[in-house]
Amino acid sequence: ALSAAMCSAPRTAGFEILAYATPVCASSHQLAIRRVAEELAAAGHKVTLIEPESARPRLGDPLFPNLIVHYVDVMHDAEYASRFQAGESFQRLSQEINEQLLPQVDALAQGQRFDLAVVDALYPLLAREFRLPSLHVQ
């Protein structure tokens, strides 16, 4: 019911939405969140999308003026995969990525107010950090 109301809200009553997927080794997750963000922007919502810099060549630039993509510099997919294959734990790698991600998003979000977070179901970190209600996409 919430998503139907969000997509059908008139342009003058759009929501301020923060959207993001897990930032490494998850192209399919990043693409799914990008497509949801595009649909929400097309429906008139203002969407701030957080993506890793490494996703830019794969996903390209958005086509909607009310979809703003902020690229963050976090561990690249190749480094993550190499370290994980070498035996480094998922928890340790995630902690390091979170330490890279949070300060960048905090700086981007200064002075912004979001009504909702649209998040990768595997990565609800920012919704929790900003105490936002969230819609999880799988």
PyMOL commands that set and color helices and strands:
alter all, ss='L'
color gray80, all
select helices_A, chain A and resi 2-8+11-13+27-42+53-59+77-85+90-109+125-129
alter helices_A, ss='H'
color red, helices_A
select strands_A, chain A and resi 16-20+46-52+67-72+116-120+134-137
alter strands_A, ss='S'
color yellow, strands_A
deselect
rebuild
show_as cartoon
